[in-house]
Each structure stands twice: as C-alpha cells, then as structure tokens.
Amino acid sequence: MKTVELGRSARRYRQQPESDNLFGWGVFILLLCGFAVACWIGTFYVFTHPEEPFNYHILTKLKKLDPPKRFALTAAPTGEFLAPDKLLAKYGSMNSWQLEEESKRLLRAYLRNYDHQVGKIPYVTGKFTLLDSIPLSPSKFCDSGVAVIAQSVDVPTVYIEHIFPANSDQIPVMQRTLTTGLGIELRRSYDLSAVVHVEVLGDGRLLFTCMPLLYGPYGTTQGGSGFHLDPPETLNLKGGLPLVTQAQFHDADQRLAEYRRAMATQQTTAATQSGAKSQTSLVGAQPTITPTPATAETKSQPKPAATASAGLAAATPKSAPAATPKSTARTVVAATPAPTPKATPTAVAVAVATPEQPLQPFLTASPTPPTEGRVETWQTYHPGQMPRGRLLDVDQTAELADRGVGGATMYLRGDFTVTAVRDNRAVLRPRQSFADRVFNRGNARVIVEYQRGAPTPREGDNFQRSSNRPFQIVDVRRGADGQVNIYAREVTSEE
C-alpha cells in the first residue's frame, strides 16, 4: 500500500510543471502572433510608402522598385498642364500639413514610375528666368546632373527647381549653357516637367521641384550649346527635397538682381550708341529670321523671303536686304526637295543674344501625353500649298535623331506601308527593296498623327507621298535598339 501511494504522489508531482509550461507556451504564441501582425503591417507600410528613405532603400535592395524610366510622348502618364497662375491657385491655399502630404503623394507616384496612379499628374508650363544652377552630387537627390532655380516671368512668386539628370560628361556643357538670366520656356507640346515636391519659401512664394519625364536633348536657340538627359540610375532620398537651401536661394536671387542691373546698363549704353531705331529692332513683337540655304526660293519667287517666328530674333547681315512687311507674311508654296545633308548646311535659326534667351529642346515633338477631353488641332493645307520647308527622305532623317529638328520646317516623303492604326495615329514603315532588307538599311518607323475626324489609312495599305503631299516632321528620336522613330503630322487635305 505504501508503494502505491508513493507512485500516485510522484505522478501528481510530475503533473504540476506541465501546467506551468502550458502557460508559458501560450504567452510565447501570443507574442509570435503579435510579431507576425507587426511584420505584416510594417511590410504593407514599406510597400505603400516608398518615399521614405528607409523604405526606398529596402525596396531597391530587394529589387521591388524599378529606377526612373524614360517615358515616350505617346505613353506618358495622364496629367494636367498648369501655368504658374494655376499652380499658385491650386497649391497656394494649402496649409503646411496639406503641402507635406501632397509632396509625399507626388514623390511616391514618381518613384513608382506612375504605375497605378490615382489622379492627374501636374505638369509645369510657362516662361521662367534662370537664377542659378547647382551641380548635383551623390549626396543630393540625383547623383549626377544639374539643378536650376528659375522664377516665373508672369507670376514672380512662383519658382521652380528643375532637375536635369545627366551623365558626368554632360555637366561641363550644362554649366556653360544654364547660366543666370537664361530664359526657359516649358511647353505642353514637348515638355513633360512633372511636379514631385512643393515647398513654401515665405512671403507668399512657392517652390516647385520638377523632373523631366522625357529626358530628351536640350539646347539654346543660338545653337552650338546643347546637352541631353538620361534617367537617374539611383536616387538618394536622404538628400531630401528641395535641393536648394534657403542660403542658396537667397544667393541665387541676389545673383539675378545683379545680372539684371548689369544688363540694364549694357542696354542703356547700346541704345545711346546705336540710336532708337536699333533699340526698337531688338524688342520687336515679331522678330524675323533670315533665310537659310535649306529654304531657298523657287523660280516663282526670285527674292528671298523672311519667315516670321515668335520668340526668336534674327541677326540680319549688313549686305542682306531689309525685310518688308510683305516678306514677313506666311507664304504658301510647294515643299522643295533639299540636297543631301553632306552638300547642304543644316537649317538653324541664328538668334540675337538677348538678356533672356529661351531654352528649347532640339527635338520639338508635337505628340502630347494622353489627357482626358483634349484633342490637339493644327492648320492643314491643300496639296502643294503648305509653307516652304526642307523635304527629306526617310534615310536622311537619321542625322536629325542626333542633332534635332529645332525650329526648322521639315517634310517627309517616300513609299510607306501601314503596320498599325489606333485612334488618330498610324504607324508606317518605309517600303524597302531587296537590297535594303538584305543589308538591314532603312531601320526607321514613322508615327503619323491625324486630326480627329480626318480619314486615316487602314492597316496593310501601301501608299506614296511626294513633294505635293508630304508629312510634316515634328520630332526624330533614336531608340535604345538603334531604331529611328520619326514623329510626323498630316498637314495636307484630300484634293
């Protein structure tokens, strides 16, 4: 009997620690559940807020976030083009907390390459005057390139901080081009400068940080100085936005004031020496451009005519005849074929140096990003009555992919095959001979835009365009695979 009682007491003694272990395991499991919930919430926050430096670093290490990409005009994010007055009306009424949340949303959309975007992306348009340029470094938001500070011409309380990402070999050219007093004009036809940050500078002033989504080439209208942009490979969010500090902004503002005083003194001296007539020609409302060999006269017009162009001033040689009011009117004649590029110099508008010279891309593409409820229109002409310009074949446009179209009027002729049609656009391929296909020549694609309601060709159609009914070239770009993309418009109507 004693032996049995001892066994039972030992069994009861061994069961007591089992209840203690069960309680410990329960607490441990609860802690694991809490840790799992915290990890789930943390992971959700990391993926939904890449604008935070820590989150961005993790996502890039895990390759869950692609670097900024170069957008095409036909595939740009849906947005709205806002002039400085509209920017001030939209963001000027927001308080500091609202601006901070809006800046996070804009930067988040940019880091995601506008994938699954909500709402429209604000694009900046208008004329600005450059205050100063700041070279970028690995400690900044972008590791290479130049950032410029510019003030709106129409609304002086609106400033932009435009970032120009580029390779290191482009920085010397950019610093020589982006100088104080340079005029920058952002147009909706070929500029997609998206707002990624908004900052309050005080005294009712706002600073908008912009990133170019096209990363195309830029150059001044004077020619000779140009650069091209490339998407940044990496971003340093720890550098923060905006890039410019209050001290740098103050110095830039002072530099622009000194520049304007110096230019005013030079203009006064020049006006005193050259007289009132010369002064009027510099500030005319519609300056003219002297004709170039590429726009030579036809037999029906023995004398050269000067074509009017808004925003550009022409340097007229002393030996050239003065332009009369008749010569500045739009002349409608058939496009004349131009000689080969080797024998004919490029048609480039030569401009007079002014205090605010507009900055314009060499490639002036006309297709705009697809925005809702907006269709672009342009003037059309009868066959053979379009404005004079340079007539090119498809194989002559390869040089434009490297140099740019600029402000010259150019037309495209040739035999084409329609490979795709969508809405008011058609993709054409030049018809090649057997030798061209063997040697892989003529690797080009033509994207033609038609006005809404105008007849478009059908897929598979073959047709020819001569000097009477050419397409107008608005942009030429070379893709990463070496293919030349020619953007054109239909500017003639059926007879």
Backbone torsions as a table, in degrees:
resi	resn	phi	psi	omega
1	MET	NA	-37.2	178.9
2	LYS	-67.0	-35.8	-178.8
3	THR	-66.4	-39.8	179.2
4	VAL	-65.6	-43.9	179.5
5	GLU	-63.8	-38.1	178.1
6	LEU	-65.2	-38.4	178.5
7	GLY	-64.2	-42.8	179.4
8	ARG	-65.3	-41.7	179.3
9	SER	-65.0	-36.9	177.9
10	ALA	-67.1	-36.7	179.5
11	ARG	-66.1	-40.9	177.9
12	ARG	-66.7	-30.4	179.6
13	TYR	-71.1	-35.0	-179.9
14	ARG	-76.8	-24.0	-179.5
15	GLN	-77.0	-21.0	-177.2
16	GLN	-65.4	-45.1	178.4
17	PRO	-68.5	-22.3	178.7
18	GLU	-63.6	-39.3	177.1
19	SER	-65.2	-37.3	176.9
20	ASP	-64.8	-41.8	178.4
21	ASN	-63.8	-36.8	178.9
22	LEU	-63.0	-40.7	178.0
23	PHE	-65.1	-41.6	178.9
24	GLY	-64.2	-43.1	177.5
25	TRP	-63.4	-35.9	177.8
26	GLY	-63.5	-42.2	177.8
27	VAL	-65.1	-40.5	-179.2
28	PHE	-64.8	-40.6	179.2
29	ILE	-66.1	-38.8	176.9
30	LEU	-63.2	-39.9	177.3
31	LEU	-64.6	-40.1	177.1
32	LEU	-63.6	-39.1	177.2
33	CYS	-63.9	-42.2	177.1
34	GLY	-63.4	-39.8	178.9
35	PHE	-66.0	-38.7	178.1
36	ALA	-64.3	-42.2	177.9
37	VAL	-64.3	-41.2	178.8
38	ALA	-63.9	-40.8	177.8
39	CYS	-65.0	-39.7	179.4
40	TRP	-64.5	-44.8	178.6
41	ILE	-65.6	-41.8	179.2
42	GLY	-63.5	-42.0	178.2
43	THR	-64.0	-41.1	178.0
44	PHE	-62.6	-40.5	179.9
45	TYR	-68.1	-38.7	179.8
46	VAL	-63.8	-43.4	-177.4
47	PHE	-74.8	-28.4	-177.9
48	THR	-92.3	-8.0	179.4
49	HIS	-133.2	68.6	178.6
50	PRO	-72.2	-8.2	179.8
51	GLU	-74.1	-12.5	174.8
52	GLU	-77.5	133.8	-176.2
53	PRO	-56.3	-42.4	-179.7
54	PHE	-65.3	-44.4	179.3
55	ASN	-64.2	-42.1	179.9
56	TYR	-63.0	-38.6	179.1
57	HIS	-64.0	-42.5	179.7
58	ILE	-66.2	-45.0	-177.5
59	LEU	-65.5	-38.0	177.9
60	THR	-70.3	-35.5	177.1
61	LYS	-66.3	-37.0	178.8
62	LEU	-84.0	-0.6	-179.0
63	LYS	57.3	39.3	175.5
64	LYS	-99.3	1.7	-178.7
65	LEU	-137.2	120.2	-179.1
66	ASP	-78.1	149.8	175.4
67	PRO	-67.4	163.2	178.9
68	PRO	-56.7	136.5	-176.8
69	LYS	-111.4	161.3	177.6
70	ARG	-87.0	122.2	-179.5
71	PHE	-90.2	149.7	170.2
72	ALA	-93.3	154.1	-178.2
73	LEU	-60.3	-35.3	-178.5
74	THR	-80.4	-7.0	-178.8
75	ALA	-128.7	26.9	-178.3
76	ALA	-77.4	155.8	178.3
77	PRO	-63.3	148.0	177.9
78	THR	-66.1	128.9	-176.4
79	GLY	-150.6	-176.4	177.0
80	GLU	-128.7	137.6	-178.7
81	PHE	-91.9	121.0	-174.3
82	LEU	-118.0	123.9	172.5
83	ALA	-77.0	167.7	-178.7
84	PRO	-55.4	-37.4	-180.0
85	ASP	-66.6	-36.7	177.7
86	LYS	-72.1	-34.8	175.1
87	LEU	-62.8	-42.1	179.3
88	LEU	-66.4	-38.3	180.0
89	ALA	-69.3	-34.0	-176.5
90	LYS	-80.2	-42.9	-174.1
91	TYR	-104.4	-12.7	-178.9
92	GLY	-69.8	-25.6	-178.9
93	SER	-87.1	-4.5	-179.1
94	MET	-81.7	146.8	174.4
95	ASN	-83.9	179.1	-175.0
96	SER	-63.4	-39.0	179.8
97	TRP	-67.6	-41.4	178.6
98	GLN	-64.9	-40.0	177.6
99	LEU	-65.3	-37.0	178.2
100	GLU	-65.2	-43.5	178.2
101	GLU	-67.4	-38.2	178.3
102	GLU	-66.7	-38.4	177.8
103	SER	-65.0	-39.6	176.7
104	LYS	-63.3	-40.6	-179.9
105	ARG	-66.0	-41.5	179.8
106	LEU	-66.2	-43.5	178.8
107	LEU	-67.5	-37.1	178.3
108	ARG	-62.2	-41.8	178.9
109	ALA	-65.7	-37.9	179.6
110	TYR	-67.3	-42.2	-179.7
111	LEU	-65.3	-29.7	177.9
112	ARG	-85.6	5.2	-175.5
113	ASN	57.8	32.6	176.2
114	TYR	57.6	34.3	175.2
115	ASP	-82.1	128.6	-176.8
116	HIS	56.0	45.1	-178.9
117	GLN	-70.6	152.4	177.8
118	VAL	-118.9	121.3	-178.2
119	GLY	87.6	179.5	-178.2
120	LYS	-95.2	146.1	179.9
121	ILE	-86.0	129.9	178.0
122	PRO	-78.6	123.4	174.6
123	TYR	-107.4	136.6	-177.5
124	VAL	-89.1	135.1	173.4
125	THR	-132.2	161.5	177.5
126	GLY	125.7	-179.8	-179.3
127	LYS	-103.9	136.4	-177.5
128	PHE	-135.7	154.5	176.5
129	THR	-112.5	127.6	-174.9
130	LEU	-74.9	128.9	176.4
131	LEU	-90.0	-50.1	-176.8
132	ASP	-162.8	159.9	176.4
133	SER	-120.3	143.0	-176.6
134	ILE	-125.2	120.8	176.5
135	PRO	-69.4	143.3	-179.5
136	LEU	-90.2	158.1	-178.3
137	SER	-144.9	168.3	179.6
138	PRO	-58.2	-22.0	178.5
139	SER	-81.2	-10.0	179.2
140	LYS	-89.4	-176.8	-180.0
141	PHE	-61.9	-43.6	173.6
142	CYS	-111.6	144.9	-173.4
143	ASP	-81.4	-19.6	-176.8
144	SER	-149.9	141.6	-179.9
145	GLY	132.0	-160.8	-178.3
146	VAL	-138.9	139.9	172.9
147	ALA	-112.9	137.3	-178.7
148	VAL	-117.1	148.7	173.8
149	ILE	-109.0	125.9	-176.5
150	ALA	-136.1	149.6	-180.0
151	GLN	-111.6	139.8	179.7
152	SER	-66.6	139.6	177.8
153	VAL	-75.3	-38.1	-176.5
154	ASP	-84.9	-38.0	-179.0
155	VAL	-122.6	95.5	-174.5
156	PRO	-63.4	-16.2	-180.0
157	THR	-85.0	-0.4	179.7
158	VAL	-107.1	124.9	178.1
159	TYR	-121.6	153.0	174.2
160	ILE	-125.4	146.9	172.1
161	GLU	-115.3	94.0	-174.4
162	HIS	-92.6	123.2	-179.1
163	ILE	-96.0	128.6	177.5
164	PHE	-114.4	89.4	178.3
165	PRO	-70.9	136.0	-179.8
166	ALA	-159.0	165.5	175.6
167	ASN	-69.9	163.5	-175.6
168	SER	-64.7	-28.3	-179.7
169	ASP	-71.7	-14.5	179.1
170	GLN	-90.8	-12.4	-173.8
171	ILE	-63.7	-44.3	178.5
172	PRO	-58.6	-40.5	179.1
173	VAL	-67.6	-38.9	180.0
174	MET	-65.6	-39.3	179.1
175	GLN	-68.1	-32.2	176.5
176	ARG	-74.4	-29.1	-177.4
177	THR	-85.6	-45.8	-175.1
178	LEU	-86.5	81.6	-178.3
179	THR	-112.3	165.1	-178.8
180	THR	-61.3	134.6	179.5
181	GLY	94.2	-8.9	-179.8
182	LEU	-68.9	138.2	178.0
183	GLY	-88.9	132.3	178.0
184	ILE	-117.9	125.0	178.4
185	GLU	-118.9	114.9	178.5
186	LEU	-96.5	117.0	-176.9
187	ARG	-111.8	151.2	-178.7
188	ARG	-75.9	-13.2	-177.0
189	SER	-74.8	-30.5	-178.9
190	TYR	-146.5	5.0	179.1
191	ASP	-111.2	127.9	175.1
192	LEU	-123.1	79.6	-179.9
193	SER	-97.7	99.6	-175.0
194	ALA	-86.3	139.7	177.1
195	VAL	-78.8	128.4	178.7
196	VAL	-119.0	-8.2	-180.0
197	HIS	-161.5	146.9	177.3
198	VAL	-129.3	131.0	-177.2
199	GLU	-132.3	141.7	176.4
200	VAL	-92.1	124.3	-179.7
201	LEU	-95.6	-8.2	-176.5
202	GLY	94.0	159.6	-179.6
203	ASP	59.3	32.9	177.7
204	GLY	76.8	12.4	-178.4
205	ARG	-98.6	142.9	179.0
206	LEU	-123.9	142.1	178.5
207	LEU	-117.9	123.5	-178.9
208	PHE	-110.7	121.8	175.3
209	THR	-87.8	126.7	-174.0
210	CYS	-121.1	146.3	174.4
211	MET	-125.0	132.6	177.7
212	PRO	-79.9	121.7	-177.4
213	LEU	-82.7	-18.5	-179.5
214	LEU	-87.6	-29.7	-178.9
215	TYR	51.9	50.2	-178.9
216	GLY	-94.6	-178.2	178.4
217	PRO	-79.7	149.7	178.4
218	TYR	-130.2	154.8	176.6
219	GLY	-168.8	154.7	178.7
220	THR	-78.8	158.3	179.3
221	THR	-70.4	-13.4	175.3
222	GLN	-72.7	-20.9	-178.9
223	GLY	79.0	163.9	176.3
224	GLY	88.5	-20.7	179.9
225	SER	-128.9	115.4	-179.7
226	GLY	-156.2	163.0	-179.8
227	PHE	-151.2	163.4	176.8
228	HIS	-125.7	151.7	-174.9
229	LEU	-104.5	158.9	176.3
230	ASP	-138.7	144.4	178.2
231	PRO	-61.5	142.2	178.3
232	PRO	-66.9	135.8	178.7
233	GLU	-72.6	-39.2	178.9
234	THR	-135.4	156.4	177.6
235	LEU	-124.3	144.5	178.6
236	ASN	-112.7	93.5	-178.0
237	LEU	-70.7	-18.5	177.0
238	LYS	-68.1	-24.0	176.6
239	GLY	-65.0	-28.7	174.5
240	GLY	78.2	162.2	174.7
241	LEU	-126.6	142.6	2.5
242	PRO	-76.6	164.2	179.8
243	LEU	-72.9	-35.3	-175.2
244	VAL	-82.3	138.9	175.1
245	THR	-91.0	170.6	179.4
246	GLN	-63.1	-37.5	179.0
247	ALA	-66.9	-42.0	178.4
248	GLN	-66.0	-37.6	178.6
249	PHE	-66.0	-40.6	178.3
250	HIS	-63.6	-43.6	178.4
251	ASP	-63.6	-39.3	179.2
252	ALA	-65.6	-39.1	178.1
253	ASP	-64.7	-40.5	177.2
254	GLN	-65.7	-37.5	-179.5
255	ARG	-65.6	-39.3	177.5
256	LEU	-66.5	-39.2	178.6
257	ALA	-63.0	-41.9	177.5
258	GLU	-65.3	-38.1	179.0
259	TYR	-64.0	-42.8	-179.6
260	ARG	-66.3	-37.8	176.9
261	ARG	-64.6	-41.2	179.4
262	ALA	-66.0	-41.7	179.6
263	MET	-67.5	-35.0	177.1
264	ALA	-64.6	-38.6	177.4
265	THR	-65.4	-42.9	178.9
266	GLN	-64.9	-40.9	179.6
267	GLN	-66.3	-37.4	177.9
268	THR	-65.0	-42.0	178.4
269	THR	-65.4	-41.7	179.9
270	ALA	-67.0	-37.3	178.8
271	ALA	-67.2	-35.5	178.7
272	THR	-67.8	-36.3	-177.4
273	GLN	-81.1	-39.4	-174.1
274	SER	-94.1	-18.2	178.1
275	GLY	95.9	172.4	-175.4
276	ALA	-69.1	-29.9	-177.7
277	LYS	-65.6	-44.1	179.1
278	SER	-66.4	-35.5	-179.9
279	GLN	-65.7	-38.7	179.7
280	THR	-64.5	-35.0	-178.0
281	SER	-69.2	-23.4	-179.7
282	LEU	-79.7	-26.8	-175.8
283	VAL	-115.9	25.1	-179.8
284	GLY	-63.6	152.0	-178.0
285	ALA	-71.2	-34.8	179.8
286	GLN	-128.7	80.1	176.8
287	PRO	-65.3	158.5	-176.4
288	THR	-113.4	162.4	179.8
289	ILE	-117.2	132.4	178.7
290	THR	-70.7	145.9	-178.7
291	PRO	-68.3	151.2	179.3
292	THR	-114.4	164.3	179.9
293	PRO	-57.7	-26.1	-178.9
294	ALA	-72.7	-18.7	179.3
295	THR	-115.0	50.7	-178.4
296	ALA	-69.8	156.4	-177.5
297	GLU	-75.0	152.9	172.8
298	THR	-85.5	175.5	-177.8
299	LYS	-64.9	-26.3	-179.5
300	SER	-73.5	-16.6	179.1
301	GLN	-128.4	99.2	-176.1
302	PRO	-71.9	-26.5	-176.1
303	LYS	-100.1	144.0	177.4
304	PRO	-69.4	145.1	179.4
305	ALA	-115.5	142.3	178.4
306	ALA	-93.2	131.3	-178.4
307	THR	-98.1	139.2	-178.6
308	ALA	-80.9	142.0	178.3
309	SER	-148.1	120.6	-177.8
310	ALA	-71.7	138.0	175.2
311	GLY	91.1	-8.0	-179.5
312	LEU	-122.6	143.4	175.8
313	ALA	-115.2	143.8	-174.6
314	ALA	-103.8	144.2	173.7
315	ALA	-95.7	104.7	-175.1
316	THR	-90.0	123.3	178.1
317	PRO	-64.2	156.6	-179.7
318	LYS	-65.4	-31.2	-177.9
319	SER	-80.3	-11.7	-178.3
320	ALA	-81.5	144.8	178.8
321	PRO	-70.2	149.6	-178.9
322	ALA	-69.7	141.8	-179.3
323	ALA	-76.1	131.0	178.8
324	THR	-95.2	164.3	178.3
325	PRO	-57.3	-30.1	179.1
326	LYS	-69.3	-32.3	-176.2
327	SER	-73.8	-21.8	-179.8
328	THR	-84.9	-7.3	179.2
329	ALA	-74.8	154.5	179.2
330	ARG	-67.4	126.2	179.6
331	THR	-105.4	132.0	-178.9
332	VAL	-110.9	109.2	176.2
333	VAL	-139.2	170.4	180.0
334	ALA	-72.0	146.5	178.6
335	ALA	-67.4	132.3	-177.3
336	THR	-100.8	136.1	179.7
337	PRO	-62.0	141.5	178.4
338	ALA	-100.3	151.8	175.8
339	PRO	-63.5	173.6	179.5
340	THR	-64.1	154.9	-176.9
341	PRO	-59.1	-27.8	-177.8
342	LYS	-70.6	-30.8	-176.0
343	ALA	-95.4	-13.8	-175.8
344	THR	-121.5	130.1	176.9
345	PRO	-68.3	157.0	-177.5
346	THR	-70.5	140.0	178.5
347	ALA	-78.8	102.6	-178.5
348	VAL	-125.7	130.9	179.3
349	ALA	-75.5	126.1	178.9
350	VAL	-93.9	127.6	-173.3
351	ALA	-115.4	151.5	174.7
352	VAL	-78.2	139.2	179.0
353	ALA	-68.4	118.8	178.9
354	THR	-119.7	163.4	-178.5
355	PRO	-59.0	-32.5	-178.6
356	GLU	-126.5	90.6	-178.8
357	GLN	-89.3	122.5	-176.0
358	PRO	-65.8	142.4	176.7
359	LEU	-94.7	119.2	-175.4
360	GLN	-129.5	138.9	175.5
361	PRO	-65.3	145.5	174.7
362	PHE	-64.2	-33.9	-179.1
363	LEU	-97.1	104.6	-177.1
364	THR	-97.3	78.3	-179.3
365	ALA	-74.5	138.1	-179.1
366	SER	-95.2	-28.1	179.9
367	PRO	-60.6	131.4	-176.5
368	THR	-104.0	159.0	178.2
369	PRO	-62.8	146.0	-174.9
370	PRO	-68.8	102.2	176.2
371	THR	-107.2	150.8	-173.4
372	GLU	-74.7	136.5	173.1
373	GLY	73.8	17.6	-178.7
374	ARG	-132.7	128.2	177.2
375	VAL	-127.3	125.6	-178.4
376	GLU	-80.4	140.5	178.1
377	THR	-125.1	158.8	177.8
378	TRP	-152.8	169.8	-175.8
379	GLN	-80.6	140.4	176.3
380	THR	-117.3	161.5	-174.6
381	TYR	-134.3	162.7	172.2
382	HIS	-72.8	154.9	179.8
383	PRO	-55.9	131.4	179.1
384	GLY	83.3	2.4	-176.9
385	GLN	-121.8	19.0	176.4
386	MET	-77.9	161.8	178.8
387	PRO	-58.0	149.7	-179.2
388	ARG	-63.2	145.5	179.0
389	GLY	-167.9	-177.8	-178.3
390	ARG	-88.5	129.7	-178.0
391	LEU	-101.2	124.2	-174.1
392	LEU	-124.2	152.9	167.9
393	ASP	-91.1	171.3	-177.1
394	VAL	-63.3	-41.2	-177.8
395	ASP	-71.0	-13.7	178.1
396	GLN	-88.0	-5.5	-178.1
397	THR	-88.5	-6.9	-178.6
398	ALA	-61.9	-35.5	-179.6
399	GLU	-66.5	-29.0	-180.0
400	LEU	-69.8	-23.8	178.7
401	ALA	-66.3	-26.3	179.8
402	ASP	-97.9	-31.1	-175.5
403	ARG	-99.2	-35.2	-179.3
404	GLY	104.0	158.1	179.1
405	VAL	-81.0	-37.7	-177.9
406	GLY	69.1	-146.1	179.8
407	GLY	-98.7	7.8	-178.5
408	ALA	-75.8	148.5	175.8
409	THR	-89.9	121.0	-176.6
410	MET	-132.5	146.5	-178.6
411	TYR	-126.2	157.8	-177.4
412	LEU	-123.1	132.2	175.4
413	ARG	-125.1	168.7	177.2
414	GLY	144.0	-178.4	175.9
415	ASP	-101.0	129.9	-172.2
416	PHE	-131.0	156.5	173.5
417	THR	-124.7	130.8	-178.7
418	VAL	-81.2	120.5	-179.5
419	THR	-103.0	-22.7	179.4
420	ALA	-158.7	148.3	178.1
421	VAL	-138.9	131.8	177.7
422	ARG	-149.5	125.0	-178.4
423	ASP	53.2	-118.7	-178.6
424	ASN	-106.6	26.7	178.9
425	ARG	-127.0	148.0	178.1
426	ALA	-136.0	138.3	177.8
427	VAL	-102.1	123.7	-176.6
428	LEU	-116.7	152.1	173.0
429	ARG	-125.3	137.2	176.9
430	PRO	-67.4	137.8	178.4
431	ARG	-72.9	124.4	-173.3
432	GLN	-106.7	150.1	173.8
433	SER	-82.1	176.1	179.7
434	PHE	-63.9	-39.3	179.2
435	ALA	-66.0	-37.3	178.4
436	ASP	-64.8	-39.6	179.3
437	ARG	-69.7	-35.0	-179.5
438	VAL	-67.6	-44.9	-176.6
439	PHE	-94.3	9.0	175.6
440	ASN	55.5	48.4	178.1
441	ARG	-100.0	156.0	179.4
442	GLY	74.9	38.4	179.9
443	ASN	-77.7	81.7	-176.8
444	ALA	-141.2	154.0	177.6
445	ARG	-133.1	134.9	-177.4
446	VAL	-110.7	122.7	176.4
447	ILE	-107.5	108.2	-175.7
448	VAL	-102.9	133.1	178.5
449	GLU	-107.5	129.5	178.3
450	TYR	-109.5	151.6	176.5
451	GLN	-68.1	151.1	-178.9
452	ARG	-61.8	127.3	-178.7
453	GLY	95.9	-15.6	179.5
454	ALA	-77.5	149.1	179.8
455	PRO	-67.5	137.8	178.2
456	THR	-116.2	150.9	179.2
457	PRO	-70.1	164.0	178.6
458	ARG	-97.1	154.2	-179.5
459	GLU	-63.2	129.6	-178.3
460	GLY	97.5	-8.8	179.6
461	ASP	-70.3	147.6	173.0
462	ASN	-117.0	133.8	178.8
463	PHE	-153.2	167.3	-178.0
464	GLN	-123.9	139.8	175.6
465	ARG	-121.0	121.3	-179.1
466	SER	-103.5	-163.9	-177.8
467	SER	-69.4	-19.5	179.0
468	ASN	-78.6	-31.3	-177.9
469	ARG	-135.1	64.4	178.2
470	PRO	-85.7	168.1	169.6
471	PHE	-88.5	146.7	175.6
472	GLN	-89.1	125.6	-179.3
473	ILE	-82.1	127.9	178.5
474	VAL	-116.1	-16.5	-179.6
475	ASP	-167.2	145.6	175.5
476	VAL	-136.7	126.7	-178.3
477	ARG	-136.9	148.2	177.9
478	ARG	-105.7	126.9	-179.8
479	GLY	-78.7	174.9	-179.4
480	ALA	-64.9	-26.2	179.1
481	ASP	-87.7	5.1	179.6
482	GLY	90.2	-4.8	-179.3
483	GLN	-74.9	137.7	179.7
484	VAL	-92.0	123.1	177.6
485	ASN	-104.8	120.9	-178.4
486	ILE	-107.9	117.9	177.6
487	TYR	-97.0	126.5	-174.1
488	ALA	-139.6	167.6	177.6
489	ARG	-125.6	153.0	170.5
490	GLU	-88.0	111.2	-175.9
491	VAL	-113.6	3.3	177.4
492	THR	-120.0	152.3	-179.0
493	SER	-109.8	164.3	179.0
494	GLU	-65.2	144.5	178.5
495	GLU	-70.7	NA	NA
